[in-house]
């Protein structure tokens, strides 16, 4: 339920900010969107929201790791790390659900491309 609510909030324009602490994203909310976040932070849902936000932070970290590995030159070490990261990515995708995972993937792709000026999947320059 919380994952679906968070996905809806992100679709409506709420943003997650990882600048302060990448493991604890903060909500960036316009006044018109405040009710979406208020529902997520209500006493009855706050513990589940915090759990889902930790999963989101973990998913983002795994994606960034995968993108960095894609840019790496290769070799057995990279392949082994990539296999582990892909397993983590699939597990977290399942826990978050496809709607929320897709939104986090899209945002993380954009973030990676902006920070590195590289393609998240092949490591090529843009």
N, CA, C and O atoms as a DFTB+ gen file, in Angstrom:
504 C
 N C O
     1  1       0.816      -1.191       0.000
     2  2       0.000       0.000       0.000
     3  2       0.868       1.267       0.000
     4  3       0.625       2.183      -0.785
     5  1       1.875       1.318       0.875
     6  2       2.732       2.500       0.956
     7  2       3.535       2.665      -0.329
     8  3       3.717       3.787      -0.804
     9  1       4.014       1.564      -0.896
    10  2       4.775       1.657      -2.144
    11  2       3.909       2.272      -3.241
    12  3       4.387       3.103      -4.013
    13  1       2.653       1.875      -3.314
    14  2       1.739       2.433      -4.315
    15  2       1.473       3.915      -4.032
    16  3       1.410       4.720      -4.961
    17  1       1.318       4.275      -2.767
    18  2       1.101       5.680      -2.409
    19  2       2.331       6.517      -2.749
    20  3       2.210       7.636      -3.249
    21  1       3.511       5.973      -2.476
    22  2       4.741       6.700      -2.792
    23  2       4.881       6.864      -4.300
    24  3       5.250       7.940      -4.771
    25  1       4.594       5.818      -5.059
    26  2       4.650       5.916      -6.523
    27  2       3.685       6.988      -7.019
    28  3       4.028       7.766      -7.909
    29  1       2.492       7.034      -6.457
    30  2       1.508       8.045      -6.858
    31  2       2.015       9.452      -6.512
    32  3       1.844      10.388      -7.293
    33  1       2.633       9.589      -5.350
    34  2       3.165      10.893      -4.954
    35  2       4.287      11.325      -5.903
    36  3       4.350      12.490      -6.295
    37  1       5.159      10.407      -6.268
    38  2       6.242      10.733      -7.200
    39  2       5.688      11.084      -8.575
    40  3       6.178      12.005      -9.228
    41  1       4.672      10.356      -9.013
    42  2       4.028      10.669     -10.290
    43  2       3.411      12.062     -10.265
    44  3       3.370      12.748     -11.287
    45  1       2.934      12.476      -9.099
    46  2       2.296      13.787      -8.952
    47  2       3.308      14.922      -8.821
    48  3       2.930      16.093      -8.772
    49  1       4.608      14.574      -8.764
    50  2       5.619      15.618      -8.719
    51  2       6.425      15.709      -7.442
    52  3       7.369      16.496      -7.373
    53  1       6.080      14.925      -6.420
    54  2       6.902      14.895      -5.212
    55  2       8.269      14.333      -5.605
    56  3       8.349      13.409      -6.414
    57  1       9.328      14.878      -5.047
    58  2      10.674      14.414      -5.359
    59  2      11.353      13.891      -4.100
    60  3      11.056      14.323      -2.987
    61  1      12.267      12.956      -4.302
    62  2      13.098      12.465      -3.210
    63  2      14.478      13.085      -3.363
    64  3      15.059      13.065      -4.449
    65  1      14.996      13.630      -2.280
    66  2      16.294      14.294      -2.277
    67  2      17.269      13.444      -1.466
    68  3      17.040      13.166      -0.289
    69  1      18.353      13.039      -2.112
    70  2      19.353      12.183      -1.477
    71  2      20.581      12.968      -1.043
    72  3      21.541      12.374      -0.553
    73  1      20.577      14.282      -1.209
    74  2      21.763      15.097      -0.976
    75  2      22.234      15.056       0.479
    76  3      23.433      14.943       0.735
    77  1      21.327      15.143       1.410
    78  2      21.719      15.166       2.818
    79  2      22.291      13.842       3.290
    80  3      23.318      13.811       3.968
    81  1      21.630      12.750       2.933
    82  2      22.063      11.410       3.321
    83  2      21.494      10.435       2.292
    84  3      20.283      10.216       2.260
    85  1      22.338       9.852       1.458
    86  2      21.834       8.959       0.410
    87  2      21.036       7.768       0.939
    88  3      20.260       7.164       0.199
    89  1      21.220       7.431       2.210
    90  2      20.478       6.311       2.784
    91  2      19.147       6.738       3.406
    92  3      18.347       5.898       3.817
    93  1      18.921       8.051       3.469
    94  2      17.679       8.566       4.060
    95  2      17.138       9.698       3.191
    96  3      17.302      10.873       3.520
    97  1      16.489       9.337       2.076
    98  2      15.983      10.399       1.204
    99  2      14.926      11.244       1.899
   100  3      14.130      10.750       2.698
   101  1      14.942      12.524       1.575
   102  2      13.966      13.467       2.134
   103  2      12.965      13.842       1.044
   104  3      13.300      13.869      -0.140
   105  1      11.755      14.125       1.452
   106  2      10.733      14.562       0.510
   107  2      10.951      16.027       0.157
   108  3      11.245      16.844       1.029
   109  1      10.806      16.358      -1.122
   110  2      10.768      17.737      -1.599
   111  2       9.373      17.917      -2.183
   112  3       9.002      17.284      -3.172
   113  1       8.614      18.797      -1.543
   114  2       7.185      18.867      -1.818
   115  2       6.744      20.303      -2.056
   116  3       7.103      21.212      -1.307
   117  1       5.964      20.489      -3.107
   118  2       5.301      21.767      -3.318
   119  2       4.057      21.812      -2.435
   120  3       3.529      20.764      -2.064
   121  1       3.589      22.996      -2.097
   122  2       2.411      23.089      -1.218
   123  2       1.207      22.291      -1.729
   124  3       0.479      21.704      -0.929
   125  1       0.992      22.259      -3.017
   126  2      -0.163      21.534      -3.566
   127  2      -0.045      20.027      -3.383
   128  3      -1.046      19.314      -3.453
   129  1       1.174      19.535      -3.148
   130  2       1.404      18.095      -3.005
   131  2       1.516      17.657      -1.544
   132  3       1.672      16.471      -1.257
   133  1       1.437      18.589      -0.655
   134  2       1.671      18.307       0.764
   135  2       0.770      17.198       1.305
   136  3       1.213      16.401       2.133
   137  1      -0.466      17.132       0.862
   138  2      -1.380      16.105       1.385
   139  2      -0.912      14.697       1.015
   140  3      -1.161      13.752       1.763
   141  1      -0.243      14.546      -0.116
   142  2       0.271      13.232      -0.514
   143  2       1.332      12.740       0.463
   144  3       1.370      11.558       0.802
   145  1       2.182      13.640       0.909
   146  2       3.237      13.268       1.838
   147  2       2.686      13.146       3.258
   148  3       3.131      12.294       4.027
   149  1       1.736      13.981       3.599
   150  2       1.129      13.908       4.933
   151  2       0.540      12.522       5.170
   152  3       0.673      11.972       6.263
   153  1      -0.105      11.957       4.163
   154  2      -0.672      10.609       4.296
   155  2       0.423       9.574       4.515
   156  3       0.236       8.630       5.283
   157  1       1.560       9.738       3.851
   158  2       2.659       8.789       4.013
   159  2       3.315       8.891       5.387
   160  3       3.873       7.916       5.891
   161  1       3.244      10.072       5.985
   162  2       3.905      10.288       7.272
   163  2       2.951      10.251       8.463
   164  3       3.341      10.580       9.583
   165  1       1.717       9.856       8.226
   166  2       0.760       9.706       9.323
   167  2       1.269       8.632      10.280
   168  3       1.949       7.701       9.849
   169  1       0.956       8.743      11.561
   170  2       1.469       7.764      12.536
   171  2       1.207       6.298      12.153
   172  3       2.035       5.430      12.430
   173  1       0.090       6.031      11.537
   174  2      -0.229       4.639      11.180
   175  2       0.627       4.109      10.037
   176  3       0.853       2.902       9.949
   177  1       1.105       4.984       9.161
   178  2       1.867       4.532       7.991
   179  2       3.354       4.899       8.028
   180  3       4.126       4.409       7.204
   181  1       3.760       5.742       8.959
   182  2       5.146       6.222       8.972
   183  2       6.174       5.095       9.062
   184  3       7.151       5.137       8.316
   185  1       6.017       4.090       9.926
   186  2       7.025       3.015       9.964
   187  2       7.161       2.289       8.620
   188  3       8.273       1.980       8.192
   189  1       6.050       2.022       7.968
   190  2       6.098       1.361       6.659
   191  2       6.695       2.296       5.611
   192  3       7.438       1.847       4.739
   193  1       6.384       3.576       5.683
   194  2       6.979       4.545       4.760
   195  2       8.490       4.579       4.934
   196  3       9.225       4.608       3.947
   197  1       8.958       4.575       6.165
   198  2      10.396       4.583       6.419
   199  2      11.050       3.310       5.874
   200  3      12.150       3.370       5.327
   201  1      10.391       2.170       6.017
   202  2      10.915       0.911       5.490
   203  2      11.012       0.974       3.965
   204  3      12.021       0.572       3.386
   205  1       9.965       1.476       3.321
   206  2       9.960       1.569       1.863
   207  2      11.024       2.564       1.385
   208  3      11.685       2.326       0.375
   209  1      11.189       3.668       2.102
   210  2      12.228       4.635       1.723
   211  2      13.625       4.032       1.854
   212  3      14.509       4.348       1.057
   213  1      13.836       3.168       2.848
   214  2      15.131       2.473       2.956
   215  2      15.331       1.552       1.755
   216  3      16.433       1.468       1.212
   217  1      14.263       0.859       1.338
   218  2      14.348       0.007       0.148
   219  2      14.641       0.836      -1.098
   220  3      15.431       0.428      -1.949
   221  1      14.003       1.998      -1.202
   222  2      14.242       2.891      -2.334
   223  2      15.709       3.320      -2.351
   224  3      16.344       3.304      -3.406
   225  1      16.248       3.699      -1.202
   226  2      17.653       4.113      -1.124
   227  2      18.574       2.950      -1.497
   228  3      19.569       3.143      -2.196
   229  1      18.243       1.753      -1.035
   230  2      19.040       0.580      -1.387
   231  2      18.963       0.296      -2.882
   232  3      19.972      -0.032      -3.507
   233  1      17.771       0.421      -3.454
   234  2      17.582       0.178      -4.883
   235  2      18.388       1.180      -5.703
   236  3      19.052       0.809      -6.670
   237  1      18.328       2.438      -5.316
   238  2      19.097       3.482      -6.004
   239  2      20.587       3.170      -5.935
   240  3      21.289       3.293      -6.939
   241  1      21.079       2.767      -4.765
   242  2      22.502       2.448      -4.604
   243  2      22.911       1.276      -5.499
   244  3      23.979       1.304      -6.110
   245  1      22.068       0.254      -5.576
   246  2      22.361      -0.898      -6.441
   247  2      22.379      -0.465      -7.906
   248  3      23.258      -0.873      -8.665
   249  1      21.422       0.351      -8.297
   250  2      21.396       0.826      -9.686
   251  2      22.646       1.624     -10.017
   252  3      23.241       1.429     -11.076
   253  1      23.048       2.511      -9.133
   254  2      24.264       3.295      -9.369
   255  2      25.489       2.384      -9.470
   256  3      26.395       2.625     -10.268
   257  1      25.499       1.339      -8.648
   258  2      26.599       0.375      -8.714
   259  2      26.590      -0.355     -10.057
   260  3      27.643      -0.538     -10.668
   261  1      25.414      -0.773     -10.519
   262  2      25.302      -1.441     -11.821
   263  2      25.739      -0.517     -12.962
   264  3      26.434      -0.949     -13.882
   265  1      25.334       0.742     -12.900
   266  2      25.714       1.688     -13.946
   267  2      27.238       1.872     -13.968
   268  3      27.842       1.930     -15.039
   269  1      27.848       1.961     -12.799
   270  2      29.303       2.100     -12.729
   271  2      29.990       0.850     -13.272
   272  3      31.011       0.948     -13.953
   273  1      29.439      -0.316     -12.977
   274  2      30.011      -1.559     -13.493
   275  2      29.894      -1.629     -15.015
   276  3      30.789      -2.151     -15.680
   277  1      28.808      -1.113     -15.565
   278  2      28.632      -1.112     -17.022
   279  2      29.704      -0.270     -17.696
   280  3      30.102      -0.558     -18.824
   281  1      30.167       0.756     -17.023
   282  2      31.198       1.632     -17.578
   283  2      32.600       1.064     -17.380
   284  3      33.559       1.528     -17.995
   285  1      32.711       0.045     -16.505
   286  2      34.012      -0.556     -16.226
   287  2      34.481      -1.388     -17.420
   288  3      33.671      -1.834     -18.233
   289  1      35.765      -1.587     -17.514
   290  2      36.344      -2.285     -18.662
   291  2      36.001      -3.765     -18.717
   292  3      36.149      -4.381     -19.773
   293  1      35.561      -4.342     -17.648
   294  2      35.185      -5.758     -17.656
   295  2      36.158      -6.604     -16.874
   296  3      36.948      -6.103     -16.073
   297  1      36.087      -7.886     -17.119
   298  2      36.934      -8.835     -16.405
   299  2      36.118      -9.655     -15.437
   300  3      34.955      -9.357     -15.166
   301  1      36.741     -10.685     -14.924
   302  2      36.050     -11.631     -14.034
   303  2      35.536     -10.953     -12.767
   304  3      34.441     -11.261     -12.296
   305  1      36.314     -10.042     -12.224
   306  2      35.903      -9.354     -10.998
   307  2      34.641      -8.522     -11.231
   308  3      33.722      -8.534     -10.413
   309  1      34.605      -7.805     -12.344
   310  2      33.440      -6.981     -12.672
   311  2      32.222      -7.872     -12.895
   312  3      31.126      -7.560     -12.430
   313  1      32.413      -8.966     -13.599
   314  2      31.294      -9.880     -13.860
   315  2      30.735     -10.451     -12.569
   316  3      29.518     -10.540     -12.411
   317  1      31.592     -10.836     -11.653
   318  2      31.135     -11.384     -10.375
   319  2      30.364     -10.335      -9.579
   320  3      29.308     -10.628      -9.017
   321  1      30.892      -9.118      -9.532
   322  2      30.193      -8.045      -8.816
   323  2      28.874      -7.707      -9.492
   324  3      27.892      -7.403      -8.815
   325  1      28.839      -7.756     -10.814
   326  2      27.610      -7.465     -11.548
   327  2      26.545      -8.529     -11.266
   328  3      25.367      -8.204     -11.120
   329  1      26.957      -9.795     -11.191
   330  2      25.982     -10.859     -10.886
   331  2      25.333     -10.630      -9.527
   332  3      24.118     -10.763      -9.379
   333  1      26.141     -10.290      -8.550
   334  2      25.616     -10.021      -7.203
   335  2      24.687      -8.811      -7.238
   336  3      23.605      -8.845      -6.653
   337  1      25.096      -7.757      -7.911
   338  2      24.289      -6.538      -7.981
   339  2      22.968      -6.792      -8.709
   340  3      21.931      -6.260      -8.312
   341  1      22.999      -7.595      -9.763
   342  2      21.755      -7.905     -10.487
   343  2      20.799      -8.680      -9.585
   344  3      19.593      -8.435      -9.617
   345  1      21.304      -9.592      -8.796
   346  2      20.444     -10.326      -7.863
   347  2      19.816      -9.365      -6.848
   348  3      18.629      -9.467      -6.537
   349  1      20.625      -8.434      -6.338
   350  2      20.092      -7.426      -5.413
   351  2      19.034      -6.563      -6.100
   352  3      17.992      -6.260      -5.519
   353  1      19.315      -6.170      -7.343
   354  2      18.374      -5.330      -8.087
   355  2      17.045      -6.050      -8.275
   356  3      15.987      -5.448      -8.091
   357  1      17.084      -7.320      -8.635
   358  2      15.840      -8.074      -8.845
   359  2      15.053      -8.226      -7.546
   360  3      13.828      -8.099      -7.544
   361  1      15.747      -8.497      -6.445
   362  2      15.073      -8.641      -5.145
   363  2      14.397      -7.336      -4.741
   364  3      13.238      -7.330      -4.327
   365  1      15.130      -6.234      -4.865
   366  2      14.568      -4.943      -4.479
   367  2      13.436      -4.524      -5.408
   368  3      12.446      -3.949      -4.957
   369  1      13.570      -4.804      -6.690
   370  2      12.492      -4.526      -7.649
   371  2      11.222      -5.244      -7.213
   372  3      10.139      -4.658      -7.224
   373  1      11.351      -6.505      -6.833
   374  2      10.188      -7.279      -6.378
   375  2       9.582      -6.692      -5.106
   376  3       8.360      -6.631      -4.967
   377  1      10.435      -6.262      -4.179
   378  2       9.937      -5.709      -2.915
   379  2       9.240      -4.364      -3.123
   380  3       8.247      -4.072      -2.455
   381  1       9.751      -3.548      -4.039
   382  2       9.159      -2.231      -4.281
   383  2       7.933      -2.296      -5.176
   384  3       7.038      -1.456      -5.081
   385  1       7.896      -3.287      -6.036
   386  2       6.818      -3.372      -7.021
   387  2       7.224      -2.652      -8.286
   388  3       8.042      -1.732      -8.254
   389  1       6.645      -3.076      -9.412
   390  2       7.091      -2.537     -10.704
   391  2       6.864      -1.039     -10.881
   392  3       7.698      -0.373     -11.494
   393  1       5.779      -0.493     -10.372
   394  2       5.495       0.935     -10.579
   395  2       6.535       1.811      -9.886
   396  3       7.118       2.702     -10.504
   397  1       6.761       1.554      -8.613
   398  2       7.723       2.366      -7.864
   399  2       9.146       2.102      -8.357
   400  3       9.926       3.042      -8.515
   401  1       9.491       0.846      -8.600
   402  2      10.838       0.522      -9.078
   403  2      11.128       1.215     -10.410
   404  3      12.235       1.710     -10.622
   405  1      10.155       1.253     -11.292
   406  2      10.334       1.910     -12.585
   407  2      10.595       3.400     -12.419
   408  3      11.428       3.972     -13.123
   409  1       9.895       4.016     -11.504
   410  2      10.091       5.452     -11.280
   411  2      11.472       5.739     -10.689
   412  3      12.122       6.715     -11.065
   413  1      11.913       4.894      -9.771
   414  2      13.235       5.076      -9.166
   415  2      14.320       4.817     -10.213
   416  3      15.321       5.532     -10.261
   417  1      14.123       3.800     -11.048
   418  2      15.077       3.508     -12.124
   419  2      15.209       4.710     -13.060
   420  3      16.321       5.124     -13.385
   421  1      14.102       5.258     -13.483
   422  2      14.131       6.392     -14.404
   423  2      14.851       7.587     -13.784
   424  3      15.692       8.213     -14.429
   425  1      14.520       7.899     -12.540
   426  2      15.164       9.034     -11.862
   427  2      16.660       8.792     -11.673
   428  3      17.464       9.715     -11.805
   429  1      17.030       7.555     -11.367
   430  2      18.434       7.242     -11.139
   431  2      19.221       7.262     -12.445
   432  3      20.375       7.692     -12.465
   433  1      18.613       6.802     -13.530
   434  2      19.260       6.899     -14.851
   435  2      19.573       8.363     -15.175
   436  3      20.681       8.694     -15.598
   437  1      18.591       9.220     -14.972
   438  2      18.776      10.644     -15.259
   439  2      19.858      11.250     -14.366
   440  3      20.698      12.024     -14.823
   441  1      19.821      10.885     -13.096
   442  2      20.818      11.386     -12.145
   443  2      22.218      10.942     -12.559
   444  3      23.150      11.746     -12.550
   445  1      22.372       9.674     -12.920
   446  2      23.681       9.146     -13.320
   447  2      24.176       9.831     -14.590
   448  3      25.333      10.245     -14.664
   449  1      23.311       9.949     -15.575
   450  2      23.704      10.585     -16.840
   451  2      24.119      12.036     -16.614
   452  3      25.094      12.499     -17.206
   453  1      23.391      12.755     -15.766
   454  2      23.734      14.150     -15.488
   455  2      25.062      14.261     -14.739
   456  3      25.844      15.176     -14.996
   457  1      25.319      13.338     -13.821
   458  2      26.539      13.406     -13.014
   459  2      27.780      12.956     -13.778
   460  3      28.881      13.443     -13.522
   461  1      27.603      12.027     -14.718
   462  2      28.771      11.442     -15.385
   463  2      28.873      11.787     -16.859
   464  3      29.909      11.556     -17.483
   465  1      27.807      12.337     -17.418
   466  2      27.723      12.591     -18.855
   467  2      27.939      11.297     -19.638
   468  3      28.501      11.306     -20.734
   469  1      27.484      10.187     -19.059
   470  2      27.642       8.858     -19.669
   471  2      26.307       8.130     -19.667
   472  3      25.421       8.402     -18.857
   473  1      26.196       7.194     -20.604
   474  2      25.026       6.327     -20.651
   475  2      25.084       5.357     -19.463
   476  3      26.131       4.777     -19.174
   477  1      23.969       5.193     -18.795
   478  2      23.932       4.310     -17.632
   479  2      24.126       2.847     -18.012
   480  3      24.532       2.042     -17.175
   481  1      23.846       2.499     -19.246
   482  2      23.866       1.089     -19.631
   483  2      25.121       0.660     -20.379
   484  3      25.541      -0.491     -20.259
   485  1      25.726       1.555     -21.146
   486  2      26.920       1.156     -21.895
   487  2      28.156       1.919     -21.469
   488  3      29.271       1.553     -21.838
   489  1      27.970       2.976     -20.697
   490  2      29.101       3.776     -20.246
   491  2      29.611       4.759     -21.285
   492  3      30.558       5.505     -21.034
   493  1      28.971       4.758     -22.470
   494  2      29.383       5.676     -23.527
   495  2      29.060       7.112     -23.183
   496  3      28.146       7.394     -22.407
   497  1      29.820       8.014     -23.770
   498  2      29.621       9.431     -23.523
   499  2      28.412       9.967     -24.299
   500  3      28.126       9.526     -25.412
   501  1      27.724      10.909     -23.699
   502  2      26.583      11.556     -24.375
   503  2      27.021      12.878     -24.941
   504  3      26.217      13.586     -25.549
